[in-house]
């Protein structure tokens, strides 16, 4: 296995592309979906199950791990991989999203960084670009994200422009703090809200920094899907073709397919795990809400042709019972099924791109989903 971090494109079909990210801890086949393990765990799943679904890489969060169990403690215990028993690559988000999502705890934000109160114990913490990279190094993650300012939409042009310039300043500081780390990568994050000019400016400035990869942040934060796709249409052509592109926090199966069609290589989202914990199953037929009384005596499995035992071993009636009874097993089985569906979808995407039939695959999946909940 190489000691370098590399990205190689294998095939293209229109703007869609498949490739391989190679790291010392393993290869990530793209387009890739990263299950979200915010605090070092994929909720309701064993990590060996996550691995067996074909997952090459997971995501964890710098902010949450900094607060609990603590980055220094994690380092003393051998790093995040050893701590959680995961030997494949890990991407760590920098904590920038929490600046927006936990705005009620925000005390001060300026060019130097951000000061906030912990949502756990109220203790004050400062997060600077340098501190964010330092924490990610303690965690020993394979892909590290720059600290950025993500803002909710809608927002004024002034707010979006200010966030872009601050994020670019922080990207330079993160790059300097990251330095040269063989086998690892730091990604920059394109911001700019729903403004094409700001997005292009952000992408162009980050491209000049010659980073190992580029993320597109600040989307799926309140804007319609067509706005998100329009931003991808303007950003992807600006970003270096030979570097991986990561769309942060997205999304639904349709979001993934539409974004792959525009040249995105990596995704993460809590949707499949969160939906599973709330009784919603994702299948090739569409979404199935197991809370619905129509499934109380339905002996059909979720999907008899799936490769996941959660999809073919258990009846919808039993899953309905588990969900209505609030049994932990219900959340476990539906999360297992959902992550399996997402990874099977990504494998189907990669296969279709290599065969040159992605457009047909995309259409077929979206038609099945448009029919809604199965009978």
Number of C-alpha atoms within 10 A of each C-alpha: 9 13 12 14 19 20 20 15 15 14 16 18 17 14 14 25 24 24 20 18 19 21 23 17 21 15 19 21 24 27 26 30 28 23 26 25 21 19 19 23 17 19 20 19 17 13 19 11 13 20 15 11 19 15 24 24 25 25 25 24 22 28 25 21 23 21 16 14 12 16 24 14 16 22 17 12 13 13 18 24 20 13 14 13 12 19 14 18 24 24 25 29 25 24 23 26 22 19 22 17 14 13 12 11 17 18 13 11 15 9 12 15 19 19 18 21 16 16 13 9 8 10 10 13 15 15 21 21 29 20 16 27 27 16 24 28 20 20 29 23 23 24 23 27 29 30 32 30 27 26 24 17 16 13 12 12 14 9 14 25 20 13 20 26 20 19 27 24 16 23 26 16 17 26 22 13 15 21 11 11 12 13 16 23 24 24 27 33 29 31 31 29 29 21 18 16 14 21 23 21 19 25 28 16 16 23 19 10 13 14 16 20 24 25 23 24 24 28 26 18 18 12 15 11 14 11 16 19 17 14 21 22 16 17 24 20 14 17 23 19 11 12 20 25 25 25 25 19 20 22 19 15 21 16 17 26 24 19 24 27 22 21 25 26 26 22 24 20 19 18 20 25 26 18 18 26 22 18 23 23 26 27 22 18 18 19 18 19 21 26 17 13 13 13 20 17 13 16 12 16 19 26 21 15 10 17 14 20 15 23 26 17 13 17 21 24 19 19 27 23 19 19 24 17 10 14 12 12 14 25 25 19 23 29 29 25 27 26 27 27 23 24 20 19 20 22 18 16 27 25 16 21 25 18 12 16 14 24 16 11 17 19 12 12 18 18 13 15 19 13 11 12 14 13 7
